[in-house]
Amino acid sequence: MLASFLSRLSGKAFCTVGIALFFTSTDIAAQDREVSVTVYPNGLGLIRDMRTLEIAKGRSNLTFSRIARQINPTSVRVRSLTTPEQVSVLEQRFQHDPITSETLLARHAGQPVELWVEDSDTPVKGRLLETDGDVTLQEDGGRIHIIRRDTIRRFTVPGLPPGMGQEPTLFWMVDNTGNGGIHRLETGYLTSGMNWHAEYTAVINQTDNAMLFSGWASIDNRSGMTYDNAAITLVAGDVHQVSKAQPMAMMRTTMADMAMEGAAQFQEQRLFEYHSYTLDRRGTISDNGVVQLSLFPDTRTQATSQYVYDGGMQPDGVQTRLRLENKKTTGLGRAIPRGTVRIYQEDKQGRRQFVGEDRIKDLAVNETAYLTVGRAFDIIGERTQTDSRVLTKRSREESWEIVLRNHNKEAVAVRVVEHLQGPGWSIPRSSQKYEKLDAQTIEFTAQVPADGETTVTYSVTYRW
């Protein structure tokens, strides 16, 4: 395959190729470099890169390297912090031509190449005519070879084309109307390939509603650049983009079973209609890696356990759910970004065992979240339609029976959720009171005794 050739290339041979896009150029290296990174949860990162350099008086050319491979060049903004009113960028160019087997072969159209096909030890030699689809070669005598691309094992080319293999680089033509000298230059740009998500651990108590709740932020960097000693800010919320970056496959990270203990490291604040979290120290975000940072440490709060039976939507059983109120009075009272909550409980030996997980949406202060832990083993629900009859040409009646059996040694309350078909309904008979949740949903609260059962019945009339 063509891709096998790429692994044999040595990057050291091409690191200085193709720099001369401008007549003369000053390379902005990493003198006194200071980087800040803002990561959004939709594959986007904002990089703010400050460096010290000398800018000559009048017009000159600058080369700016060591930037993210997935940079959006149209988002670049440059300014001199020393004399912002005197330095302006007149022209910008971006060059990044990575070495791949596909592009390397395509860039040698019209030149002599050698191809090794499948298991043959003898190369096919000729002038490369076409690489779009099948590969077409012409021998010196005029003979034409058409070779399927998937049969090519390796190939050789005369050399590396100018500019190919160069790291991503910005070239600027700047105009300095003031005196030449040292400037502090700030460059900001957007890059794709960055993402972050929150993950939470919740440890519930066996005997009461107490819970230990903590959060971690996982930053996944695939932007093509390592950010050393950077100021790090995370933004929670959906930032609208005219054309969103391609979604990146999120790396699933796992933490040791409750072995990581965190401390508060992020300062939260409002940012427009979002929430931002700024790390209280500088850190490193390595390329092609995931770093986990404590979003907030173990916080004591309250979570009420509930049993819910929704036989129409989840006929497989009664679900156990936790009700979590995000209030200061419960110990929380902070903006909680969306993420996965992994729920643990200590067994009789004091070991924390995993009991379930659920996703939590962005949870504002004073809002409530419901976390589904799993199916209750000892509480059984059965739902049966007992009758269906036509009343008139424009009405019919259905009757339903829900049987709940409790095999625990304690009585439980089960919330029974029923979904009705259409807005024109009424309930002429029911075994107990119900609450109307919305236009098509009602809920009963059934008390089920220890080692006993309770039956909920109701009839619903539909009119149209």
Buried (B, 14 or more C-beta within 10 A) or exposed (E): EBEEBBEEBEEEEBEEBBBEBBEEBBEBEEEEBBBBBBBBBBBBBBBBBBBBBEBBEEEBBBBBBBBBBBBBBEEBEBBBEBBEEBBBBEEBEBBBBBBBBEBBBBBBBEEBBBBBBEEEEEBBBBBBBEBEEEBBBBEEEEEEBEBEBEBBBBBEBEEBBEBBBBBBBBBBBBBBEBEEEEBBBBBBBBBBBBBBBBBBBBBBEEEEBBBBBBBBBBBBBBBBBBBEEBBBBBBBBEBEEEEEBEEBEEEEEEEEEBEEEBEEBBEBEEBEEBBBBBBEEBBBBEBEEBBBBBBBBBBEBBBBEBBBBBBBEBEEBBBBBBBBBBBEEBBBBBBBBBBBBBBBBBEEEEEBEEBBBBEBEBBEEEBEBEBBBBBBEEBBBBBEEEEEEEEEEEEBBBBBBBBBBBBBEEEBEBBBBBEBEEEEBEBEEBBBEBEEEEEEBBBBEBEBEEEEBBBBBBBBBBEE
